[in-house]
Amino acid sequence: MTNLPCFYAPDTAAHDPQFWMLRGVPMRNKETAERADRLLAGLAQAGLTALNPPRADHAPMRQVHTARYLNFLREGWAEWQKAPGAGPEVVANLHPQKATQTYPQGITGRAGWHMSDTGCPLGRDTYAAALRGVDTALAATQAVLDGARAAYALCRPPGHHADADTAAGHCFLNNSAIAAQALRARHDRVAVLDIDVHHGNGTQEIFYDRADVLTVSVHAAPDAFYPFYLGYDHETGRGDGQGMNLNLPLPLGSGDANWLAAIDRGLERIRAFAPQALVLALGLDAHENDPFRGLRVTTAGFALAAARIKAAGLPTVIVQEGGYMSEDLTLNLASFLRGWIEAP
């Protein structure tokens, strides 16, 4: 019997995004409810079961996301349906460069402001599901605050591409950042380690000028891979946060050895920071058979990563991020969790 509490909200399955566009070709969105089913099967293979999280106090969410963005997520779909000829999901058809521009009032303009790509269509049930994803992350966080050495949150939709004001890359509310913010209520220093194949750009942006949260991301180099515009090694923080962000981009196609070596580098930086708690943004899409083909990590590699991260000895909230539809998704989560459970 293990004391690794796990959480999943079954009602998040109502979020069923349809639209996505890749290189000009409309297609079915990759963030399907079946992902959660396969991850739940991975939990079962590791001998674990998931608890349905209670409704949480969303104060940490409001501390990392802007009020106008949360209002858009809450009301945007209903407003969109009132527009002549509107489609079944909110999909932005313009994406402003925000630095010198003015926030609009109409729903079309606000959609463009708050949605950076077509991977995050806002449907009827999206906001409710995203809130339950937050509940899931906060339940795991509370378990750690209550004394568990680690807890796992099967969050859906994922979160690490969402910044304070913007949805992106299948993500609406940044579960990992919200967990880190909740940990800060008790701890002076918190670290986030993101091992998803895609850079955790939203998490980086949320904490980029803060000295209390260290953000570390191990990911495929973004010069030719999503999210393209962030994730480079020269991005180290701003203002009070200078030196508090570490990006460890890897050449496309890197395998276990390079990936694990980068995780070791990230853990060295985390040890130097000496946080009292860790959020692990767990992406399983670094796997060699993941549809995005960014890295070539093996199933066994996830178990090795788990053992390394557990050895850091920090109370850890494990938040599920990516890992898309492949026959190996179940095996990869089971491998990671077994690696965590069996490590000393």
N, C-alpha and C positions, 0 to 999 in steps of 0.2 A: 504494500500500500504506500502510495506517495502522497506527500503534502503539497502537491502542485495544484492549487485551485485553478479551474478553467471556467470560462464564461462564454456564452453565446446567446443572442436574442433571436429566437426563431422568427419573430415578426419582421425582421429585416429582409426576409425573403420577398416581401411585397415590393421592394425596390427591384424593378426589372427593366433596366435601361435598354433601349432598342438601338438608338442611332449612334453611329461612329463613322468617321471618315479617315481613310488612310491613303495618302498620295492621290487625293481626288476621287477615290472610290468609296461611295457609301456602303456600309456593311453593318452587320450585327455587332452591337457593343460586346466587348470582351468580359465585362464585369457581371457575370451571370450568377444567379442564385445557386446554380449547381456547384460553383466553387466552394461554397460553404458546406455543401453535402460531402464533397470529397475531403475537405479539411476535417469535418466531424468524423469521417471514417478513419482519418489519420490519428485523431485522438483515441478512437476505440482501439486501433492497433497498438497504441502505446499504453493501453490499459487505463485510459482516462475518460471521464465524462464531463460534459459541460453543464453548468448551472445557468438558469435563466436569470440575468442580472435584474436587480430592482431598479425602479426609477430613481435617478440620482439628482442631487443638487448640481445644476449646470453652471454654477458660478465660475469654475475654471475655464469652461468654454467661452463664457462672456469676457474673460480676461485675455484670451488669445485671439478672438475674432471680433471684428467691428460690429457695432449695433446695426449699421445699415446693411451689412452683408447678411447677418442673421435674419433681418427683416426680409431681404430679398429671397432667401431660401424658404422662409416661412410662407410668404405671400406670392412669390413670383409665378408659380404654376397657375394659380387661380387668375391672376391678372393676365397672363399670357392667353388663357382660353377666351378672354373677352376681346382679343384683338381679331380683326377680320382675317379669315383664312389661316388662323394659327394652327400649327401642327400639334400632335398629341404630347410632345415634349418641348421644353424650352431648350432651344439650340441656338446659340449666338451666331449671327452672320457678320459680325464686325468685332474687332478686337483692338481697342484704342491703345495708344502709347500714352500712359497716364500722367507722366511727369508734369506736363504743362497744360493739361486738359481739365475740363469741368465736368463734374458729376451730373448726369442727366436725370430727368424725372420719368420719362416714358419707359415702359417695360422693355422695349427692344434695345434701347440704349443702355439700360441698367443690366440687361442680360450680357451684353458685350463687355461691360465694365467688370462684371463679377465672374465671367467664365472665360478662361484663357484658351480653351481648345474645345474640340467637339467630342472629347472623350467623357464629358460629364453632363449629359443631358439631364435636365431637371424634370422628373415626372411627378405624377399625382402623389405617390407614396415616398418620394425620395427624402424629403426633410424628416418625416417621421422615422424612417429607417435610419437615417444618419444620426438622429438623436438617440436611437437605441444602440447604435454603434458607440456613441459617447458613453452611454450607460454601461456598456460592456467594458470599455477601457477603464472607467472609473470604479467599477466593481473589482477589477483586478488590482487597481491601484489601492483601493481600500483594504483588500486582502493583504497586500504587502505592508501597508501602514499598520495593520493589525498584527503583524508578526510573521507572516509567511515569507520565506526567503525568496520566493518567486511566485508569480501567477501569470496565467496566459489568458489573453483576450482575443477571441476570434471575432474581430471587428469587420463588419460589412455595412456600407461600403468602406474601403480603405481611406486613409487620410493624409499621408505624408506629402502629397503634392499641393494640398490646399494651404494657402497662406492666410494672413489675417483677414483679407478682403476678397479672396478669389478662389473659385473652384477650378480644379485642373486634374487631368489624368485620372479620371474615375473617382476623384476624391472631393469631398464637400466640407467636412469638418475634420480638423487635424487631430485624430485620436491620440497619436503619440505626443504631440505638443500639449494637448489637454491633460494627459496623464502626467507629463513632466511638471506642468503648472500646479496640478493637484499635489504632487509630491513636495513642491516648494512651500506648501502651507506648513510643513513640519521640518523640512530640511533646508539648510542654507545653500547647498550646492547640489545640483542634479546634473547628470550627464545623459545624453541621448546618443545611442549607437545605432545607426541605420545600415543594415546589410542587404537591403533590397537592391536588385540589379539597377534600378533607376535612382538617381540622386534624390535625396529628400529635400527638394528645393523649398517646399512650403515650410517645413520645420526650420530650415536654415533662416529663412526670411523672418519668421516670427521671433526668433531669439538673436538675430544678427547683431543687435546693438546692446545686448545684455551680458553682464559678467557672471550671473548666477547660474546659467545653464550652458554647459558645454555641448556643442553639437558636432558629431563625427559621422561621416558617411563614407561607406565603401561601396563603389558602384562602377558600372561601365562608363568609360570616358564619354562625356556628353557632346563632344565636337561633332559626332555623327549619330547621336543616340538621345532619346528623350531623357531629360527635358531640354536639352540643347543649349539653353541660355544661362544656366547656372550649374554648378558642380565642379568647377575648375579649382586647381590647387592653390591659385593665388587669392581665393576668397577666404579670408581669415577672420572676418568680423569688422565691426565699425564702431567708433566711439568707445563707450565703455566695454563693448564686446570685442575689441581688437584682440586677436589671438585666441578667441573662444569658439572658433569654427575651424574644423579640420576636414578637408575633402581629400579622399584617397582614390582618385579615378584610376581605373585599370584598362589596359588595352582590350578592345573587343575580342572575345574568344578566350580570355584568360581562364585557366582551370584552377583546380584546388590549391596548388602550391602558392600561386600569386595571390589568390583571394584570401587564404588563411594568413599569409604573411602580412597583408594589408590589415586584416582584423587585428593581428598582433600589434601592429603599429598604432592602430586606433586605441587598443587597450592600454598601451604604454602611455599615451597622452591622457587617457582617462585616469590612470593611476596617479599621474603627476598632478592632475586637477584635484584629486582626493574628494570625490563626491560622496554623499551619504546614501545615494540611491541611483539606480540606472533604469532608463527606459530603453528596451531593445525593440527597434522597429524591424520586425522579422519579415523580410521578403523571401519567398521561395522561388522567385523568378530568375535567380542566378543559375538555376539548374540547366544542364546541357540540353534537355529536351523541352524547355519552356518555349512557347511560341515566339517570344521576342528575340531569342537567340543572342542575348547580349554577352553572357559569360558561359563557361562550360564547367560549372561546378557539378560534382557527382552527388548522388544520394548520400554516400558515406561522408562526403565533405560536410554536410549539414550537421552530422553527429559530432564531427571533430570541432566545428565552430562552436557548437553548444558547450562542449567540455571546456574550451578555452574561455568563453564568456562567463560561464559559471565559476571558473577558477578565479575570476576577479574578486569574488567574495562579496559582491554588492547585492543588497535587496533589489530585485529586478522585476519590473513590469514588462512582460513580453506582449507586444501589440502586433497583431497580424496586419501586414501590409499586402504586398503583391504575391503573385504565384498564380499563374493563369492556367487555363484548361489544358491539361496534359494527363496522360496515363500515370505519370509519376508524382502528381501533386500529393496524393494521399501518402505515398511512400516517403516523400521528402519531409512532410511534417512529422510523421511517425519516427523517422530517423533522427530529426532534430530533438524531439521530445525525449526519445529513449536516450540519446546522447546526454541530454541534460539530467535526466533522472539517474542514470547510471554513473555519471561522473562523481568523484568524491566531493 
